[in-house]
């Protein structure tokens, strides 16, 4: 039970981390494009 819970929690955290990284990358790209204009 404990292992199952930690496993699902890790998956959830990984998904959130990935989406956050994607958002960060998107913001970085937008700033770079705006600066080059």
N, C-alpha and C positions, 0 to 999 in steps of 0.2 A: 504493500500500500504506500509506504513512504517513498520507495523507489519510483513507483508510478507517478506520484505527485510531483516529485522533483524533476522527473523526465519531462512531464507536460509543462512544468513551469519553465524549464530550460528552453523548450521549443518556443513557448510564448515570448520569452525574453529575447531569443534569437530573432524571431520575426520582427519584434519591435525595434531591435537594434538595427536590423537590415533596413527597415523602412526609414528609420532616423538617419542612417548613413546615406540613403538615397536622397532624402530631403536636403541634407547638408550639402551633398554633391550638387544638387539642383541649384541651391542658393549660391554656391560658389561659382557655378557656370554663369548664372544670371549676372552676378556682380562683375565677372570678368568681361562678359559681353557688353555690359553697360559702360565699363571703363574704356573699352576699345572704340566705342562710338565717338 
